[in-house]
Amino acid sequence: MLLREAQRHPGAFRELYERYAEGVHGFHLGRTRDPDAAHDLTAETFAQAWLSRARFRDEAAGSAGPWLFAIARHVLLASVRRQTLERSACERLGVFERLDSEPAQVDPADVWLEGLDEAFDDLPESQREAIRLRVVADLDYDGVADALGTTPRAARCSRLAPPGRAAQTIHESTGGFEMTEPVPHLARLGDALEQAAARDLHARRSRRFVVLAAAVSAIVVLTGASVAAVRLISGGDVAASLPAGSLWLAGTEPSCTVVTQDVEYHCVLAHAPANALSDWKGTVEPTVDANKRVNGGCRSLRSDGREWECYIGEEAVRQQIVSHDFLGEHAPSPGVG
C-alpha cells in the first residue's frame, strides 16, 4: 500500500501528495476563495499528514482520501477558531524555508466554515457514504459499488445524484474537486514537502540511535536497587498523555484507572472529543509522555468517544494501535488524524 511505503520513504509520500494535492487544494480554495491561504492550508494538511502517518486508519479500501480530507477539515477549523492560519506542522518541518515565497498574510474568516457540513446532513446515509467514497476517497464507480454492495450503474445513477442544493453545496465545499488545469506552485510545494520529510526521517533515525545508545549505557550501570526504584505509570500519567498525543482530545479531561500496572488503563473523558468524527468507536490515538515521546496508545470503546482503553509500550504495538517504529518517537505537539 502506498501509505505504508510513505511511512518510510519520502518519495512514496511525494507520490501520495501528487495523487491528492489538487483535491485538497481545491477544498481549501473553495472554502477560502484565497489562493495564498489555500496554498498554505494545503501545505499544513500534508505536513500534518506526514507527522501523523503512523496513525492512518484504512477505512476506504486503501484510499487515503478520507483521512487527508479529515486533516484538511481540521486545519481549516483550527485556523478559523484561532483567527490565524494553522502552520504548526509546517514550522516544525521547515516547509516554508524550502519555498521561495513568504507565508500568506491572511486573516481567516468565519465565512470559510459556512455550509461546511450542511451538504451531507440532509441526505440519506447510503447516499452520504456513496458521495464520500466518490468525492473524498477518490474511488471510481466500481470501487464505490464494491464498498456499498451494489452495481456500478446503481452507484452512478441513484446514489451519486444528490438533490440540487446539496449537490451545489458539496461541489462548493470541496472546491469542486475537478481541476482541469494543473496548479504550478503545487509542484514546488511537493518538492518542499518531500525534502522536509526526508530531513525529518533522517533526524528521527538519528535520534532513535542516540536514545538506543543511551538506553544501553544506562542498562550497563543500573543496579538491582535502582531498577526497583523506577517510577510506575499512574492513571494520572495516562490521563495527561491522551490529549498530549491527539489534538482532537484536547480539553476532554480524561480520568484513567489502572487495569494492569504499566500495561493497560481504562479512561473515561469528562467531555466528548472534538467534532471530527461521527463515530469514534474503534478509533485509535497515540499517548505521549511528559518527555514528549510516544509511549503507547488508546482505542475508543464508544461511538461518542467518551470511553477508551489504553496500552503502554509494546502492548500498544501488539494491540495494533501504534507501530513499533512510531513507539518512542519525539512528539513535541499533539498530532491530528
Backbone torsions as a table, in degrees:
resi	resn	phi	psi	omega
1	MET	NA	140.5	-174.8
2	LEU	-59.0	-43.4	-176.0
3	LEU	-67.6	-32.9	175.8
4	ARG	-63.8	-41.3	176.2
5	GLU	-64.0	-36.7	-177.7
6	ALA	-66.8	-20.9	178.7
7	GLN	-67.4	-24.4	-176.6
8	ARG	-116.8	-19.0	-173.0
9	HIS	-128.2	113.0	178.2
10	PRO	-57.0	-29.6	177.7
11	GLY	-64.0	-37.6	176.8
12	ALA	-69.6	-35.2	176.0
13	PHE	-64.8	-36.8	177.1
14	ARG	-63.3	-39.7	177.9
15	GLU	-63.2	-40.2	176.5
16	LEU	-62.9	-42.4	178.0
17	TYR	-59.0	-47.2	-177.7
18	GLU	-63.7	-29.5	-180.0
19	ARG	-71.7	-33.8	-171.6
20	TYR	-118.6	-5.4	-172.7
21	ALA	-59.2	-44.9	-177.5
22	GLU	-65.8	-36.3	178.3
23	GLY	-66.9	-45.5	179.2
24	VAL	-65.2	-43.1	178.1
25	HIS	-62.7	-39.9	178.2
26	GLY	-62.5	-39.0	176.6
27	PHE	-60.3	-50.7	-177.3
28	HIS	-67.4	-36.5	178.6
29	LEU	-67.8	-38.6	178.8
30	GLY	-64.8	-32.0	179.8
31	ARG	-82.3	-42.7	-172.3
32	THR	-91.9	-26.6	-173.6
33	ARG	56.2	28.4	-179.3
34	ASP	-135.3	112.8	-176.2
35	PRO	-58.7	-39.1	-179.1
36	ASP	-67.9	-43.6	178.1
37	ALA	-64.6	-42.2	179.8
38	ALA	-61.2	-39.9	178.6
39	HIS	-61.1	-49.1	-176.2
40	ASP	-70.6	-35.0	177.2
41	LEU	-69.7	-33.7	174.4
42	THR	-65.6	-43.2	177.5
43	ALA	-59.3	-44.3	-179.2
44	GLU	-67.1	-38.1	178.5
45	THR	-58.5	-48.1	-177.9
46	PHE	-75.7	-30.1	175.1
47	ALA	-64.8	-42.1	176.7
48	GLN	-67.4	-35.0	177.8
49	ALA	-62.1	-41.9	179.0
50	TRP	-63.0	-45.9	-176.0
51	LEU	-69.5	-26.0	-177.9
52	SER	-109.7	17.0	-172.9
53	ARG	-61.1	-28.9	-178.2
54	ALA	-70.9	-12.8	-177.7
55	ARG	-101.5	10.0	-179.7
56	PHE	-61.4	131.7	173.9
57	ARG	-110.9	124.2	-178.5
58	ASP	-79.4	107.8	180.0
59	GLU	-120.4	9.5	-176.2
60	ALA	-145.7	50.0	174.0
61	ALA	54.1	43.6	176.3
62	GLY	92.6	-7.4	-179.9
63	SER	-80.8	135.7	176.9
64	ALA	-89.1	-0.7	-175.6
65	GLY	-56.0	-52.8	-178.7
66	PRO	-60.8	-38.8	179.1
67	TRP	-63.6	-47.8	179.5
68	LEU	-64.8	-39.6	180.0
69	PHE	-65.1	-36.6	177.5
70	ALA	-65.0	-39.6	177.3
71	ILE	-65.5	-44.2	179.6
72	ALA	-59.4	-42.8	179.3
73	ARG	-63.2	-43.1	179.4
74	HIS	-64.0	-42.7	179.5
75	VAL	-59.8	-42.5	178.4
76	LEU	-63.9	-47.9	-179.6
77	LEU	-60.9	-45.3	-179.0
78	ALA	-62.5	-38.2	-179.4
79	SER	-64.9	-43.7	-178.7
80	VAL	-69.1	-42.0	-177.9
81	ARG	-66.0	-34.9	-179.0
82	ARG	-92.1	-6.1	179.6
83	GLN	59.4	31.9	173.1
84	THR	-156.2	144.6	-177.6
85	LEU	-62.1	129.7	179.0
86	GLU	-67.4	123.1	-177.8
87	ARG	-138.7	13.8	-171.5
88	SER	-59.8	-42.7	-178.9
89	ALA	-70.9	-39.8	177.8
90	CYS	-62.0	-40.9	179.6
91	GLU	-67.5	-38.8	178.6
92	ARG	-64.1	-37.9	-177.9
93	LEU	-89.1	-11.8	-178.2
94	GLY	71.7	35.1	-175.8
95	VAL	-64.8	-46.5	-175.3
96	PHE	-69.2	-21.7	176.2
97	GLU	-66.2	-20.8	-177.6
98	ARG	-97.6	1.5	178.0
99	LEU	-106.5	154.7	-178.9
100	ASP	-93.2	26.6	-179.5
101	SER	-138.7	153.6	177.9
102	GLU	-80.4	152.7	175.4
103	PRO	-57.6	149.9	-178.0
104	ALA	-63.6	140.4	175.1
105	GLN	-103.6	81.9	-175.0
106	VAL	-130.8	137.5	175.4
107	ASP	-96.3	114.5	179.0
108	PRO	-58.1	144.7	-178.2
109	ALA	-121.4	149.3	179.5
110	ASP	-59.0	-27.6	-177.9
111	VAL	-63.6	-20.3	178.1
112	TRP	-60.9	-25.5	-175.4
113	LEU	-97.2	-5.4	-176.6
114	GLU	-62.6	125.3	177.9
115	GLY	73.6	12.6	-175.8
116	LEU	-60.0	-41.1	-177.7
117	ASP	-110.3	-10.6	-173.8
118	GLU	-63.3	-30.4	-174.2
119	ALA	-57.8	-36.9	-175.3
120	PHE	-91.2	-18.3	-170.1
121	ASP	-64.9	-33.5	-174.6
122	ASP	-90.8	2.1	-176.5
123	LEU	-97.8	152.5	173.8
124	PRO	-61.2	152.8	-176.7
125	GLU	-56.6	-43.0	-178.6
126	SER	-61.9	-37.8	-179.4
127	GLN	-72.7	-38.7	176.5
128	ARG	-60.7	-42.7	-178.7
129	GLU	-66.7	-39.9	178.9
130	ALA	-62.3	-42.9	179.9
131	ILE	-66.7	-40.7	178.5
132	ARG	-60.4	-43.9	-179.6
133	LEU	-66.0	-38.0	-176.9
134	ARG	-79.2	-47.7	-173.2
135	VAL	-84.0	-45.3	-174.2
136	VAL	-89.0	-47.5	-178.3
137	ALA	-78.7	-11.6	175.4
138	ASP	64.4	32.6	175.7
139	LEU	-84.1	148.1	173.8
140	ASP	-77.3	177.7	-174.7
141	TYR	-66.1	-31.2	175.9
142	ASP	-64.6	-41.3	178.7
143	GLY	-65.0	-41.9	177.0
144	VAL	-61.9	-43.4	-179.4
145	ALA	-62.1	-43.5	178.6
146	ASP	-61.7	-43.0	-177.5
147	ALA	-66.8	-33.4	-176.7
148	LEU	-97.2	-6.0	-179.2
149	GLY	70.7	36.5	179.1
150	THR	-131.7	-171.7	-179.5
151	THR	-94.3	155.3	177.2
152	PRO	-56.6	-37.1	179.9
153	ARG	-63.9	-44.8	179.9
154	ALA	-64.8	-39.7	178.9
155	ALA	-62.4	-39.8	-177.5
156	ARG	-73.8	-42.5	-168.5
157	CYS	-90.1	-43.6	-171.3
158	SER	-101.8	-37.3	-172.8
159	ARG	-92.6	-18.0	-177.9
160	LEU	-110.3	33.6	178.1
161	ALA	-128.5	72.7	-179.6
162	PRO	-64.7	153.0	179.0
163	PRO	-61.4	162.3	-169.5
164	GLY	-43.2	-59.1	-174.2
165	ARG	-64.9	-41.7	-179.8
166	ALA	-64.2	-41.2	179.7
167	ALA	-61.8	-43.4	-179.5
168	GLN	-65.0	-42.8	-178.2
169	THR	-66.2	-40.8	177.4
170	ILE	-62.0	-44.2	-180.0
171	HIS	-61.8	-43.2	-179.5
172	GLU	-70.8	-37.8	-177.4
173	SER	-65.4	-27.5	-178.9
174	THR	-103.3	8.2	-177.4
175	GLY	69.4	13.8	179.7
176	GLY	93.0	-35.3	-174.5
177	PHE	55.4	20.2	179.7
178	GLU	-129.5	78.4	-176.4
179	MET	-99.6	109.8	-175.1
180	THR	-85.2	-21.2	179.2
181	GLU	-108.2	134.3	178.1
182	PRO	-66.0	151.7	178.6
183	VAL	-103.6	107.7	-172.3
184	PRO	-56.5	-41.3	-175.7
185	HIS	-68.9	-16.4	176.7
186	LEU	-67.4	-31.2	176.9
187	ALA	-66.7	-42.9	178.3
188	ARG	-65.2	-38.5	177.0
189	LEU	-64.1	-38.6	176.6
190	GLY	-60.4	-41.1	176.9
191	ASP	-60.1	-46.4	-177.3
192	ALA	-64.1	-41.6	179.6
193	LEU	-66.6	-40.8	179.3
194	GLU	-64.0	-43.3	178.3
195	GLN	-64.3	-41.8	179.7
196	ALA	-65.7	-39.3	178.8
197	ALA	-65.1	-41.0	179.5
198	ALA	-63.0	-43.3	179.1
199	ARG	-65.3	-43.0	179.8
200	ASP	-62.9	-42.3	-179.8
201	LEU	-63.3	-42.7	178.5
202	HIS	-62.7	-42.5	-179.6
203	ALA	-64.9	-39.3	179.5
204	ARG	-64.1	-43.2	179.9
205	ARG	-65.5	-36.2	178.0
206	SER	-66.6	-42.9	178.9
207	ARG	-63.9	-38.7	-179.8
208	ARG	-62.8	-39.1	179.3
209	PHE	-65.0	-42.9	-179.9
210	VAL	-64.4	-44.2	179.3
211	VAL	-62.4	-42.1	179.6
212	LEU	-63.6	-42.6	179.6
213	ALA	-63.2	-41.3	179.1
214	ALA	-65.5	-37.6	180.0
215	ALA	-66.2	-41.9	178.5
216	VAL	-62.0	-42.1	179.0
217	SER	-63.5	-39.9	-179.3
218	ALA	-65.3	-39.2	179.8
219	ILE	-61.6	-37.7	-178.2
220	VAL	-62.8	-38.9	-173.6
221	VAL	-95.3	-11.6	-178.6
222	LEU	-67.4	140.4	173.3
223	THR	-102.6	169.0	179.1
224	GLY	-59.4	-36.8	-179.2
225	ALA	-67.1	-40.2	-178.2
226	SER	-70.8	-32.5	175.6
227	VAL	-62.5	-41.8	-178.7
228	ALA	-66.0	-22.1	-176.6
229	ALA	-87.7	1.3	179.9
230	VAL	-59.6	133.1	-175.0
231	ARG	-70.6	132.8	177.7
232	LEU	-77.5	153.4	-179.9
233	ILE	-86.3	121.1	-177.9
234	SER	-90.9	168.1	174.7
235	GLY	-61.6	-34.4	177.4
236	GLY	-65.1	-36.6	176.9
237	ASP	-61.7	-44.8	-178.8
238	VAL	-67.7	-38.8	178.9
239	ALA	-60.2	-39.4	179.2
240	ALA	-73.2	-27.4	-175.3
241	SER	-78.1	-18.7	-179.6
242	LEU	-67.6	-59.3	177.7
243	PRO	-67.1	-21.4	176.4
244	ALA	-70.5	-22.6	-179.7
245	GLY	-94.3	-24.7	-176.2
246	SER	-139.5	124.5	178.9
247	LEU	-64.0	-29.2	179.6
248	TRP	-64.2	-19.6	-178.0
249	LEU	-101.4	8.4	178.0
250	ALA	-63.9	135.5	177.6
251	GLY	78.4	9.2	-177.1
252	THR	-86.8	-13.8	177.9
253	GLU	51.9	67.7	179.3
254	PRO	-68.2	152.1	171.4
255	SER	-129.7	122.6	-171.8
256	CYS	-122.7	142.8	176.3
257	THR	-121.4	151.8	-177.8
258	VAL	-76.9	129.4	170.6
259	VAL	-98.8	-54.3	172.7
260	THR	-132.5	119.2	-173.2
261	GLN	-52.1	127.7	177.8
262	ASP	67.1	9.4	-178.4
263	VAL	-127.5	-56.1	-172.5
264	GLU	-133.7	139.4	-178.3
265	TYR	-139.6	147.1	177.7
266	HIS	-109.9	126.4	-173.9
267	CYS	-123.7	139.8	175.7
268	VAL	-123.0	133.8	-178.8
269	LEU	-95.2	136.7	177.5
270	ALA	-70.9	-29.1	-179.4
271	HIS	-130.1	147.9	179.6
272	ALA	-66.0	151.4	178.2
273	PRO	-65.0	171.2	177.3
274	ALA	-55.4	149.2	-176.9
275	ASN	-75.3	65.0	-178.1
276	ALA	-104.0	-27.2	-178.7
277	LEU	-129.3	145.2	176.9
278	SER	-80.6	-24.9	-179.7
279	ASP	-138.9	111.0	-176.5
280	TRP	-87.4	-13.5	-173.7
281	LYS	-59.2	127.8	-179.3
282	GLY	89.8	-11.0	178.9
283	THR	-65.5	139.8	177.9
284	VAL	-116.6	142.7	177.7
285	GLU	-138.7	147.7	179.2
286	PRO	-79.4	161.4	170.3
287	THR	-111.8	146.0	-177.9
288	VAL	-127.2	126.8	-174.8
289	ASP	-81.8	-177.6	-176.2
290	ALA	-65.6	-18.9	177.9
291	ASN	-90.4	9.8	179.2
292	LYS	65.0	37.3	176.7
293	ARG	-119.7	140.8	176.3
294	VAL	-68.1	117.7	-175.7
295	ASN	-115.8	2.2	178.8
296	GLY	167.4	-150.8	-179.2
297	GLY	-171.5	167.1	-176.1
298	CYS	-131.8	154.1	177.3
299	ARG	-123.9	131.7	179.5
300	SER	-72.4	135.2	-179.7
301	LEU	-98.5	-12.0	-176.3
302	ARG	-131.6	155.8	-178.2
303	SER	-66.4	-29.5	179.8
304	ASP	-83.8	-2.5	176.0
305	GLY	73.9	19.3	-175.4
306	ARG	-94.6	-7.0	-177.1
307	GLU	-136.4	129.5	-173.7
308	TRP	-134.8	148.7	170.3
309	GLU	-110.4	126.1	-173.6
310	CYS	-116.2	145.8	-177.8
311	TYR	-131.9	141.8	-175.8
312	ILE	-108.7	142.7	173.5
313	GLY	64.7	-139.3	-175.4
314	GLU	-62.0	-24.2	179.2
315	GLU	-65.3	-33.1	176.2
316	ALA	-65.5	-32.1	175.7
317	VAL	-70.5	-45.1	179.4
318	ARG	-62.8	-31.9	178.1
319	GLN	-81.1	0.0	178.5
320	GLN	60.6	39.7	176.4
321	ILE	-95.8	-44.0	174.2
322	VAL	-128.7	157.1	177.4
323	SER	-82.9	160.6	179.1
324	HIS	-61.8	-37.5	179.8
325	ASP	-67.7	-32.2	-177.5
326	PHE	-76.2	-30.1	-180.0
327	LEU	-61.6	126.2	-179.4
328	GLY	92.3	-5.2	-179.2
329	GLU	-66.4	148.7	175.7
330	HIS	-72.3	127.7	-177.5
331	ALA	-135.5	83.1	-174.8
332	PRO	-69.7	-19.0	-180.0
333	SER	-142.3	153.5	-179.2
334	PRO	-58.7	141.7	179.5
335	GLY	-91.2	176.4	-179.8
336	VAL	-133.0	136.7	172.7
337	GLY	101.8	NA	NA
